[in-house]
């Protein structure tokens, strides 16, 4: 998979996300996080919930089921998951996005 994020982003610390085949660069704030993510493999994420999440799809396809409603998103789309709303996803290999989490502790830096 080609790397789509340029050096200023790829120089950010990587996020420690326990999913095989994901590269995620973490921009950390006191109030939120922004992740720049690329997926090499298909990933099925089971239903879960957390603080609000907003995603901007850069490449590929993701299928999200948000509060029981399933919808596919592709390059150029954006999605919003309100705080506490149950959701699950099927992420297809080659997917890349920028994701905002309204939680400064959703993910942590990967230990080097």
Backbone as JSON Lines, residues from 0, in Angstrom:
{"i":0,"aa":"X","n":[0.85,-1.18,0.0],"ca":[0.0,0.0,0.0],"c":[0.89,1.24,0.0]}
{"i":1,"aa":"X","n":[0.56,2.21,-0.83],"ca":[1.36,3.42,-0.86],"c":[1.02,4.28,0.35]}
{"i":2,"aa":"X","n":[2.0,4.97,0.81],"ca":[1.8,5.86,1.95],"c":[1.27,7.18,1.42]}
{"i":3,"aa":"X","n":[0.12,7.63,1.92],"ca":[-0.47,8.85,1.39],"c":[-0.15,10.08,2.22]}
{"i":4,"aa":"X","n":[0.35,9.88,3.44],"ca":[0.59,11.03,4.3],"c":[2.02,11.54,4.14]}
{"i":5,"aa":"X","n":[2.19,12.85,3.89],"ca":[3.52,13.41,3.71],"c":[4.29,13.49,5.03]}
{"i":6,"aa":"X","n":[5.55,13.83,4.91],"ca":[6.48,13.81,6.03],"c":[6.01,14.55,7.3]}
{"i":7,"aa":"X","n":[5.44,15.72,7.23],"ca":[5.03,16.35,8.5],"c":[4.06,15.48,9.31]}
{"i":8,"aa":"X","n":[3.23,14.71,8.61],"ca":[2.3,13.81,9.3],"c":[2.99,12.5,9.67]}
{"i":9,"aa":"X","n":[3.75,11.93,8.76],"ca":[4.42,10.65,9.06],"c":[5.5,10.81,10.12]}
{"i":10,"aa":"X","n":[5.89,12.03,10.43],"ca":[6.83,12.28,11.52],"c":[6.15,12.36,12.88]}
{"i":11,"aa":"X","n":[4.82,12.4,12.89],"ca":[4.08,12.38,14.16],"c":[4.28,11.02,14.84]}
{"i":12,"aa":"X","n":[4.06,10.95,16.15],"ca":[4.15,9.64,16.8],"c":[3.05,8.71,16.3]}
{"i":13,"aa":"X","n":[3.36,7.42,16.26],"ca":[2.34,6.45,15.89],"c":[1.45,6.14,17.09]}
{"i":14,"aa":"X","n":[0.17,5.92,16.8],"ca":[-0.79,5.54,17.84],"c":[-0.72,4.04,18.06]}
{"i":15,"aa":"X","n":[-0.88,3.64,19.31],"ca":[-0.88,2.23,19.68],"c":[-2.31,1.7,19.55]}
{"i":16,"aa":"X","n":[-2.62,1.15,18.38],"ca":[-3.96,0.61,18.11],"c":[-3.79,-0.88,17.86]}
{"i":17,"aa":"X","n":[-4.45,-1.72,18.65],"ca":[-4.24,-3.17,18.54],"c":[-4.97,-3.82,17.36]}
{"i":18,"aa":"X","n":[-4.65,-3.35,16.16],"ca":[-5.24,-3.89,14.94],"c":[-4.1,-4.17,13.97]}
{"i":19,"aa":"X","n":[-4.02,-5.39,13.44],"ca":[-2.95,-5.77,12.53],"c":[-3.1,-5.03,11.2]}
{"i":20,"aa":"X","n":[-2.0,-4.47,10.71],"ca":[-1.99,-3.85,9.39],"c":[-2.44,-2.41,9.34]}
{"i":21,"aa":"X","n":[-2.52,-1.76,10.49],"ca":[-2.9,-0.35,10.52],"c":[-1.67,0.49,10.86]}
{"i":22,"aa":"X","n":[-1.56,1.62,10.19],"ca":[-0.59,2.64,10.56],"c":[-1.41,3.87,10.9]}
{"i":23,"aa":"X","n":[-1.22,4.41,12.09],"ca":[-1.99,5.57,12.53],"c":[-1.06,6.58,13.18]}
{"i":24,"aa":"X","n":[-1.03,7.78,12.64],"ca":[-0.21,8.87,13.18],"c":[-1.1,9.72,14.08]}
{"i":25,"aa":"X","n":[-0.59,10.06,15.25],"ca":[-1.37,10.7,16.3],"c":[-1.0,12.16,16.49]}
{"i":26,"aa":"X","n":[-1.99,13.04,16.33],"ca":[-1.85,14.45,16.67],"c":[-2.62,14.65,17.97]}
{"i":27,"aa":"X","n":[-1.91,14.98,19.03],"ca":[-2.48,15.01,20.37],"c":[-2.76,16.43,20.84]}
{"i":28,"aa":"X","n":[-3.88,16.62,21.5],"ca":[-4.27,17.9,22.1],"c":[-4.71,17.65,23.54]}
{"i":29,"aa":"X","n":[-4.89,18.7,24.29],"ca":[-5.42,18.56,25.65],"c":[-6.89,18.2,25.66]}
{"i":30,"aa":"X","n":[-7.59,18.44,24.55],"ca":[-9.04,18.22,24.51],"c":[-9.5,17.17,23.51]}
{"i":31,"aa":"X","n":[-8.64,16.75,22.59],"ca":[-9.04,15.81,21.55],"c":[-7.81,15.16,20.91]}
{"i":32,"aa":"X","n":[-8.08,14.26,19.96],"ca":[-7.02,13.64,19.16],"c":[-7.45,13.64,17.7]}
{"i":33,"aa":"X","n":[-6.46,13.74,16.82],"ca":[-6.68,13.55,15.4],"c":[-5.73,12.44,14.95]}
{"i":34,"aa":"X","n":[-6.3,11.44,14.28],"ca":[-5.49,10.33,13.77],"c":[-5.52,10.32,12.25]}
{"i":35,"aa":"X","n":[-4.38,10.06,11.67],"ca":[-4.22,9.91,10.23],"c":[-3.96,8.42,10.01]}
{"i":36,"aa":"X","n":[-4.95,7.69,9.48],"ca":[-4.89,6.22,9.49],"c":[-4.89,5.63,8.09]}
{"i":37,"aa":"X","n":[-4.1,4.56,7.94],"ca":[-4.05,3.76,6.72],"c":[-4.18,2.29,7.09]}
{"i":38,"aa":"X","n":[-4.98,1.55,6.34],"ca":[-5.23,0.13,6.61],"c":[-4.72,-0.72,5.46]}
{"i":39,"aa":"X","n":[-3.84,-1.66,5.76],"ca":[-3.33,-2.59,4.75],"c":[-4.24,-3.79,4.56]}
{"i":40,"aa":"X","n":[-5.03,-4.12,5.58],"ca":[-5.86,-5.32,5.58],"c":[-7.31,-4.96,5.85]}
{"i":41,"aa":"X","n":[-8.21,-5.9,5.49],"ca":[-9.6,-5.77,5.91],"c":[-9.66,-5.9,7.43]}
{"i":42,"aa":"X","n":[-10.53,-5.12,8.04],"ca":[-10.69,-5.15,9.5],"c":[-12.17,-5.09,9.83]}
{"i":43,"aa":"X","n":[-12.61,-5.98,10.72],"ca":[-13.98,-5.95,11.25],"c":[-13.89,-5.49,12.7]}
{"i":44,"aa":"X","n":[-14.5,-4.35,13.0],"ca":[-14.52,-3.86,14.38],"c":[-15.89,-4.13,14.97]}
{"i":45,"aa":"X","n":[-15.95,-4.85,16.11],"ca":[-17.24,-5.15,16.73],"c":[-17.89,-3.89,17.31]}
{"i":46,"aa":"X","n":[-19.14,-4.02,17.62],"ca":[-19.9,-2.88,18.17],"c":[-19.24,-2.37,19.46]}
{"i":47,"aa":"X","n":[-19.17,-1.06,19.56],"ca":[-18.61,-0.39,20.73],"c":[-19.1,1.06,20.72]}
{"i":48,"aa":"X","n":[-18.75,1.82,21.74],"ca":[-19.09,3.24,21.78],"c":[-18.02,3.98,22.55]}
{"i":49,"aa":"X","n":[-17.97,5.29,22.34],"ca":[-16.98,6.15,22.99],"c":[-17.38,7.59,22.74]}
{"i":50,"aa":"X","n":[-16.48,8.52,22.99],"ca":[-16.74,9.94,22.73],"c":[-17.02,10.16,21.24]}
{"i":51,"aa":"X","n":[-17.51,11.34,20.89],"ca":[-17.84,11.66,19.5],"c":[-16.65,11.44,18.58]}
{"i":52,"aa":"X","n":[-16.96,11.04,17.35],"ca":[-15.94,10.75,16.33],"c":[-16.4,11.32,14.99]}
{"i":53,"aa":"X","n":[-15.48,11.96,14.28],"ca":[-15.76,12.48,12.95],"c":[-14.66,11.95,12.03]}
{"i":54,"aa":"X","n":[-15.03,11.38,10.89],"ca":[-14.06,10.84,9.95],"c":[-14.19,11.46,8.58]}
{"i":55,"aa":"X","n":[-13.03,11.66,7.93],"ca":[-12.96,12.19,6.58],"c":[-12.23,11.14,5.73]}
{"i":56,"aa":"X","n":[-12.94,10.51,4.81],"ca":[-12.39,9.39,4.03],"c":[-11.51,9.93,2.9]}
{"i":57,"aa":"X","n":[-10.25,9.48,2.9],"ca":[-9.29,9.89,1.88],"c":[-9.14,8.88,0.76]}
{"i":58,"aa":"X","n":[-9.22,7.6,1.09],"ca":[-9.06,6.51,0.12],"c":[-9.9,5.33,0.57]}
{"i":59,"aa":"X","n":[-10.32,4.5,-0.38],"ca":[-10.95,3.23,-0.06],"c":[-12.38,3.34,0.43]}
{"i":60,"aa":"X","n":[-12.77,2.33,1.21],"ca":[-14.17,2.18,1.62],"c":[-14.26,1.67,3.05]}
{"i":61,"aa":"X","n":[-15.24,2.2,3.78],"ca":[-15.59,1.73,5.11],"c":[-17.1,1.56,5.17]}
{"i":62,"aa":"X","n":[-17.55,0.5,5.79],"ca":[-18.98,0.29,6.03],"c":[-19.2,0.45,7.52]}
{"i":63,"aa":"X","n":[-20.01,1.42,7.88],"ca":[-20.3,1.7,9.29],"c":[-21.75,1.38,9.59]}
{"i":64,"aa":"X","n":[-21.97,0.75,10.73],"ca":[-23.31,0.59,11.26],"c":[-23.36,1.45,12.5]}
{"i":65,"aa":"X","n":[-24.11,2.54,12.41],"ca":[-24.21,3.52,13.49],"c":[-25.63,3.5,14.03]}
{"i":66,"aa":"X","n":[-25.74,3.09,15.29],"ca":[-27.05,3.01,15.95],"c":[-28.03,2.17,15.12]}
{"i":67,"aa":"X","n":[-27.53,1.05,14.55],"ca":[-28.36,0.12,13.8],"c":[-28.52,0.44,12.33]}
{"i":68,"aa":"X","n":[-28.04,1.59,11.85],"ca":[-28.17,1.98,10.45],"c":[-26.84,1.78,9.73]}
{"i":69,"aa":"X","n":[-26.85,0.91,8.7],"ca":[-25.62,0.6,7.95],"c":[-25.5,1.49,6.72]}
{"i":70,"aa":"X","n":[-24.28,2.03,6.52],"ca":[-24.03,2.89,5.36],"c":[-22.56,2.75,4.97]}
{"i":71,"aa":"X","n":[-22.29,2.82,3.66],"ca":[-20.92,2.76,3.15],"c":[-20.42,4.17,2.86]}
{"i":72,"aa":"X","n":[-19.13,4.38,3.12],"ca":[-18.49,5.66,2.88],"c":[-17.24,5.41,2.03]}
{"i":73,"aa":"X","n":[-16.99,6.31,1.07],"ca":[-15.84,6.19,0.18],"c":[-15.13,7.54,0.07]}
{"i":74,"aa":"X","n":[-14.08,7.57,-0.71],"ca":[-13.25,8.76,-0.87],"c":[-14.11,10.01,-1.05]}
{"i":75,"aa":"X","n":[-13.81,11.02,-0.23],"ca":[-14.54,12.28,-0.28],"c":[-15.7,12.37,0.69]}
{"i":76,"aa":"X","n":[-16.11,11.24,1.27],"ca":[-17.22,11.25,2.23],"c":[-16.71,11.59,3.63]}
{"i":77,"aa":"X","n":[-17.65,11.97,4.47],"ca":[-17.34,12.17,5.89],"c":[-18.47,11.52,6.71]}
{"i":78,"aa":"X","n":[-18.13,11.15,7.92],"ca":[-19.14,10.55,8.8],"c":[-19.02,11.15,10.2]}
{"i":79,"aa":"X","n":[-20.1,11.03,10.95],"ca":[-20.15,11.54,12.32],"c":[-20.81,10.49,13.2]}
{"i":80,"aa":"X","n":[-20.16,10.17,14.31],"ca":[-20.72,9.25,15.3],"c":[-20.83,10.03,16.6]}
{"i":81,"aa":"X","n":[-22.06,10.31,17.06],"ca":[-22.22,11.06,18.3],"c":[-21.71,10.28,19.52]}
{"i":82,"aa":"X","n":[-21.4,10.99,20.57],"ca":[-20.9,10.38,21.81],"c":[-21.87,9.33,22.33]}
{"i":83,"aa":"X","n":[-21.32,8.17,22.69],"ca":[-22.1,7.11,23.33],"c":[-22.95,6.28,22.39]}
{"i":84,"aa":"X","n":[-22.97,6.57,21.09],"ca":[-23.81,5.83,20.15],"c":[-23.08,4.55,19.73]}
{"i":85,"aa":"X","n":[-23.75,3.4,19.86],"ca":[-23.12,2.14,19.46],"c":[-22.88,2.1,17.95]}
{"i":86,"aa":"X","n":[-21.71,1.56,17.58],"ca":[-21.35,1.46,16.17],"c":[-20.36,0.32,15.96]}
{"i":87,"aa":"X","n":[-20.33,-0.18,14.73],"ca":[-19.37,-1.21,14.33],"c":[-18.96,-0.88,12.9]}
{"i":88,"aa":"X","n":[-17.9,-1.54,12.43],"ca":[-17.45,-1.23,11.08],"c":[-16.75,-2.39,10.39]}
{"i":89,"aa":"X","n":[-16.8,-2.33,9.07],"ca":[-16.01,-3.19,8.19],"c":[-15.13,-2.22,7.4]}
{"i":90,"aa":"X","n":[-13.82,-2.3,7.63],"ca":[-12.87,-1.43,6.95],"c":[-12.16,-2.26,5.9]}
{"i":91,"aa":"X","n":[-12.16,-1.78,4.68],"ca":[-11.57,-2.53,3.57],"c":[-10.1,-2.15,3.39]}
{"i":92,"aa":"X","n":[-9.3,-3.13,3.0],"ca":[-7.87,-2.9,2.75],"c":[-7.72,-1.74,1.78]}
{"i":93,"aa":"X","n":[-6.75,-0.87,2.06],"ca":[-6.52,0.3,1.23],"c":[-7.23,1.54,1.72]}
{"i":94,"aa":"X","n":[-8.0,1.38,2.79],"ca":[-8.74,2.52,3.36],"c":[-7.78,3.47,4.07]}
{"i":95,"aa":"X","n":[-8.04,4.77,3.95],"ca":[-7.28,5.78,4.68],"c":[-8.22,6.92,5.04]}
{"i":96,"aa":"X","n":[-8.02,7.48,6.23],"ca":[-8.85,8.61,6.63],"c":[-8.14,9.49,7.64]}
{"i":97,"aa":"X","n":[-8.78,10.6,7.94],"ca":[-8.4,11.48,9.04],"c":[-9.58,11.41,10.01]}
{"i":98,"aa":"X","n":[-9.31,11.02,11.25],"ca":[-10.37,10.85,12.24],"c":[-10.14,11.74,13.45]}
{"i":99,"aa":"X","n":[-11.16,12.47,13.81],"ca":[-11.16,13.32,15.0],"c":[-11.9,12.58,16.1]}
{"i":100,"aa":"X","n":[-11.27,12.46,17.27],"ca":[-11.92,11.89,18.46],"c":[-12.04,13.0,19.5]}
{"i":101,"aa":"X","n":[-13.25,13.21,20.0],"ca":[-13.5,14.22,21.02],"c":[-13.12,13.67,22.41]}
{"i":102,"aa":"X","n":[-11.91,13.15,22.47],"ca":[-11.39,12.51,23.69],"c":[-9.86,12.52,23.59]}
{"i":103,"aa":"X","n":[-9.18,13.21,24.49],"ca":[-7.72,13.27,24.4],"c":[-7.02,11.98,24.82]}
{"i":104,"aa":"X","n":[-7.77,10.99,25.32],"ca":[-7.14,9.76,25.8],"c":[-7.69,8.51,25.1]}
{"i":105,"aa":"X","n":[-8.26,8.68,23.91],"ca":[-8.79,7.52,23.18],"c":[-7.68,6.54,22.83]}
{"i":106,"aa":"X","n":[-6.57,7.07,22.32],"ca":[-5.41,6.24,22.0],"c":[-4.16,6.87,22.59]}
{"i":107,"aa":"X","n":[-3.12,6.06,22.73],"ca":[-1.86,6.52,23.28],"c":[-0.75,6.3,22.26]}
{"i":108,"aa":"X","n":[0.37,6.95,22.48],"ca":[1.53,6.78,21.6],"c":[2.06,5.35,21.68]}
{"i":109,"aa":"X","n":[2.46,4.84,20.54],"ca":[3.09,3.53,20.5],"c":[4.48,3.64,21.13]}
{"i":110,"aa":"X","n":[4.81,2.7,21.97],"ca":[6.15,2.69,22.59],"c":[7.18,2.3,21.54]}
{"i":111,"aa":"X","n":[8.27,3.02,21.52],"ca":[9.32,2.77,20.52],"c":[10.23,1.64,20.94]}
